[in-house]
Amino acid sequence: MTAPGIRTGGETDDLDVEEALALVKKAHGRDDHAHAPTGREVPATAPAASPKTDAHHRATPWPEARAIAERAGRGLRPHSTGADAPVGRNGHTDRSDAPAEPRSPASVPLDAALGLVLAAPLAALTDLPSFDTSAMDGWAVAGPGPWALRDEGVLAGHAGPARLADGEAVRIATGARIPPDTTAVLRSEHGITDDKGRLHPTREVGHGQDIRPRGQECRSGDQLLPTGTLITPAVLGLAAAAGYDTLTVVPRPRVDVLILGDELLTEGLPHDGLIRDALGPMLPPWLRALGAEVSSVRRLGDDAKALHRAITGSKADLIVTTGGTAAGPVDHVHPTLRRIGAELLVNGVKVRPGHPMLLARLKEHQHLVGLPGNPLAAVSGLLTLAEPLLRALAGRPSLERYALPLKDGAHGHPHDTRLIPVTLRGDRAVPLHYNGPAMLRGVAAADALAVVPPGGADPGQETEILDLPWATAGIGTCFT
């Protein structure tokens, strides 16, 4: 096995060698771009572009790659209709916007629905409240005071309290059923009793005061929440109050993770050219944080036959592979996809790190995301392709984009978008060091990734921010 940087498409640094040399020359006042063509500006008499340069030219711009992934998850074909449009199994460009058949909804108990999305509107199965109830501890009173007190009280959970006669009052608890002919509820702190046991108000009592009338919140059949609502703890409480034991939801997308590479160790220290596998421990909880159900994690090494069997035998909605997305002697992802007639939707992305990532449609409801093998490059691929695809498969709406100014300037790639780890401090994003393709030290301390445009960003310049799951939810909730 070659070194990890070479194995995943030569991404040993954020710049190609050619681009790095160009920047050095420019820094010393020698911008050869003005006088000599680069691999991206080939004159008629120049040699043909290298495979690497040609592959980069065909790569998908970063924003478009995310849009394609989300549309794929919603069963829609990419918008692209030009030369870069994906080519289907029949060799023709598929330009249809017709959605595929939706994924089948599932009925789950309330305690299994948190974090899922409603696949059907939530309609009230009963009036809320289903009977007139007391909003306060105090006395149910009938007519004007003072009132004669009954000996018994009315408690929550007890049915059929006796009717009140005019001039009567009875002790009542919050949530208890209001006796018929009750005028109002007098709060405990607003009443006193005299030596004859009669109740007197200490302030004016309005008709209907502190009574929750039947149907105040909703009537049976009212739509409480629409299809597509994210199920939060509050939604679970509302559903229970409205009479539900189960909810109809969009099921979690199932994901199989395939770890590729003979050089990977699962324990101990690196030795003899072998390195620890960082993606095996990292990807499953991250995918769960993105709303997926991880069905299996398999380590296949660099075995083309095992990869073929694993892909063709998978029943998951999404297969995620790590490494093997370039064109080296043991990079088997592309040959396997060609062998099974997969449709490449994204074949390389103009982003650093992570440009050799890919997205393929295997079947009508099955996709594969190929991540580079370098750890931070894999994170880039996860947030570029897997996150929008999984969000769409789970029925969640598109994220609202937002930007923050950078506290410090950020080095950029000459031609590609760059994703860098940042911490969020007030209204500023602070770029972190250790952000090379093979490094996780920066992202382990990060709250988000900043989307740095080609050419870089100056201090104070606003850049789009991609939140990391643990920055917007507690660790205990986002990884369940």
Secondary structure in CASP SS format (residue, H / E / C, confidence):
PFRMAT SS
TARGET T0000
AUTHOR 0000-0000-0000
METHOD secondary structure of the structure
MODEL  1
M C 1.00
T C 1.00
A C 1.00
P H 1.00
G H 1.00
I H 1.00
R H 1.00
T C 1.00
G C 1.00
G C 1.00
E C 1.00
T C 1.00
D C 1.00
D C 1.00
L C 1.00
D C 1.00
V H 1.00
E H 1.00
E H 1.00
A H 1.00
L H 1.00
A H 1.00
L H 1.00
V H 1.00
K H 1.00
K H 1.00
A H 1.00
H C 1.00
G C 1.00
R C 1.00
D C 1.00
D H 1.00
H H 1.00
A H 1.00
H C 1.00
A C 1.00
P C 1.00
T C 1.00
G C 1.00
R C 1.00
E C 1.00
V C 1.00
P C 1.00
A C 1.00
T C 1.00
A C 1.00
P C 1.00
A C 1.00
A C 1.00
S C 1.00
P H 1.00
K H 1.00
T H 1.00
D H 1.00
A H 1.00
H H 1.00
H H 1.00
R H 1.00
A C 1.00
T E 1.00
P E 1.00
W H 1.00
P H 1.00
E H 1.00
A H 1.00
R H 1.00
A H 1.00
I H 1.00
A H 1.00
E H 1.00
R H 1.00
A H 1.00
G H 1.00
R C 1.00
G C 1.00
L C 1.00
R C 1.00
P C 1.00
H C 1.00
S C 1.00
T C 1.00
G C 1.00
A C 1.00
D C 1.00
A C 1.00
P C 1.00
V E 1.00
G C 1.00
R C 1.00
N C 1.00
G C 1.00
H C 1.00
T E 1.00
D C 1.00
R C 1.00
S C 1.00
D C 1.00
A C 1.00
P C 1.00
A C 1.00
E C 1.00
P C 1.00
R C 1.00
S C 1.00
P C 1.00
A E 1.00
S E 1.00
V E 1.00
P E 1.00
L H 1.00
D H 1.00
A H 1.00
A C 1.00
L C 1.00
G C 1.00
L C 1.00
V E 1.00
L E 1.00
A C 1.00
A C 1.00
P C 1.00
L E 1.00
A E 1.00
A C 1.00
L C 1.00
T C 1.00
D C 1.00
L E 1.00
P C 1.00
S C 1.00
F C 1.00
D C 1.00
T E 1.00
S E 1.00
A C 1.00
M C 1.00
D C 1.00
G E 1.00
W E 1.00
A E 1.00
V E 1.00
A C 1.00
G C 1.00
P C 1.00
G C 1.00
P C 1.00
W E 1.00
A E 1.00
L E 1.00
R E 1.00
D E 1.00
E E 1.00
G E 1.00
V E 1.00
L C 1.00
A C 1.00
G C 1.00
H C 1.00
A C 1.00
G C 1.00
P C 1.00
A C 1.00
R C 1.00
L C 1.00
A C 1.00
D C 1.00
G C 1.00
E E 1.00
A E 1.00
V E 1.00
R E 1.00
I E 1.00
A C 1.00
T C 1.00
G C 1.00
A C 1.00
R E 1.00
I C 1.00
P C 1.00
P C 1.00
D C 1.00
T C 1.00
T C 1.00
A E 1.00
V E 1.00
L E 1.00
R E 1.00
S H 1.00
E H 1.00
H H 1.00
G E 1.00
I E 1.00
T E 1.00
D C 1.00
D C 1.00
K C 1.00
G C 1.00
R E 1.00
L E 1.00
H E 1.00
P E 1.00
T C 1.00
R C 1.00
E C 1.00
V C 1.00
G C 1.00
H C 1.00
G C 1.00
Q C 1.00
D C 1.00
I E 1.00
R E 1.00
P C 1.00
R C 1.00
G C 1.00
Q C 1.00
E C 1.00
C E 1.00
R C 1.00
S C 1.00
G C 1.00
D C 1.00
Q E 1.00
L E 1.00
L E 1.00
P C 1.00
T C 1.00
G C 1.00
T C 1.00
L E 1.00
I C 1.00
T C 1.00
P H 1.00
A H 1.00
V H 1.00
L H 1.00
G H 1.00
L H 1.00
A H 1.00
A H 1.00
A H 1.00
A C 1.00
G C 1.00
Y C 1.00
D C 1.00
T E 1.00
L E 1.00
T E 1.00
V E 1.00
V E 1.00
P C 1.00
R C 1.00
P C 1.00
R E 1.00
V E 1.00
D E 1.00
V E 1.00
L E 1.00
I E 1.00
L E 1.00
G C 1.00
D C 1.00
E C 1.00
L E 1.00
L E 1.00
T C 1.00
E C 1.00
G C 1.00
L C 1.00
P C 1.00
H E 1.00
D C 1.00
G C 1.00
L E 1.00
I E 1.00
R E 1.00
D C 1.00
A C 1.00
L H 1.00
G H 1.00
P H 1.00
M H 1.00
L H 1.00
P H 1.00
P H 1.00
W H 1.00
L H 1.00
R H 1.00
A H 1.00
L C 1.00
G C 1.00
A C 1.00
E E 1.00
V E 1.00
S E 1.00
S E 1.00
V E 1.00
R E 1.00
R E 1.00
L E 1.00
G E 1.00
D C 1.00
D C 1.00
A H 1.00
K H 1.00
A H 1.00
L H 1.00
H H 1.00
R H 1.00
A H 1.00
I H 1.00
T H 1.00
G H 1.00
S C 1.00
K C 1.00
A C 1.00
D C 1.00
L E 1.00
I E 1.00
V E 1.00
T E 1.00
T E 1.00
G C 1.00
G C 1.00
T C 1.00
A C 1.00
A C 1.00
G C 1.00
P C 1.00
V C 1.00
D C 1.00
H C 1.00
V H 1.00
H H 1.00
P H 1.00
T H 1.00
L H 1.00
R H 1.00
R H 1.00
I C 1.00
G C 1.00
A C 1.00
E E 1.00
L E 1.00
L E 1.00
V E 1.00
N E 1.00
G C 1.00
V E 1.00
K E 1.00
V E 1.00
R E 1.00
P C 1.00
G C 1.00
H C 1.00
P C 1.00
M C 1.00
L E 1.00
L E 1.00
A E 1.00
R E 1.00
L E 1.00
K E 1.00
E C 1.00
H C 1.00
Q E 1.00
H E 1.00
L E 1.00
V E 1.00
G E 1.00
L E 1.00
P C 1.00
G C 1.00
N C 1.00
P H 1.00
L H 1.00
A H 1.00
A H 1.00
V H 1.00
S H 1.00
G H 1.00
L H 1.00
L H 1.00
T H 1.00
L H 1.00
A H 1.00
E H 1.00
P H 1.00
L H 1.00
L H 1.00
R H 1.00
A H 1.00
L H 1.00
A C 1.00
G C 1.00
R C 1.00
P C 1.00
S C 1.00
L C 1.00
E C 1.00
R C 1.00
Y C 1.00
A E 1.00
L E 1.00
P E 1.00
L E 1.00
K C 1.00
D C 1.00
G C 1.00
A E 1.00
H C 1.00
G C 1.00
H C 1.00
P C 1.00
H C 1.00
D C 1.00
T E 1.00
R E 1.00
L E 1.00
I E 1.00
P E 1.00
V E 1.00
T E 1.00
L E 1.00
R E 1.00
G C 1.00
D C 1.00
R E 1.00
A E 1.00
V E 1.00
P E 1.00
L C 1.00
H C 1.00
Y C 1.00
N C 1.00
G C 1.00
P C 1.00
A C 1.00
M C 1.00
L C 1.00
R H 1.00
G H 1.00
V H 1.00
A H 1.00
A C 1.00
A C 1.00
D C 1.00
A E 1.00
L E 1.00
A E 1.00
V E 1.00
V E 1.00
P C 1.00
P C 1.00
G C 1.00
G C 1.00
A E 1.00
D C 1.00
P C 1.00
G C 1.00
Q C 1.00
E E 1.00
T E 1.00
E E 1.00
I E 1.00
L E 1.00
D E 1.00
L C 1.00
P H 1.00
W H 1.00
A H 1.00
T H 1.00
A C 1.00
G C 1.00
I H 1.00
G H 1.00
T H 1.00
C H 1.00
F C 1.00
T C 1.00
END
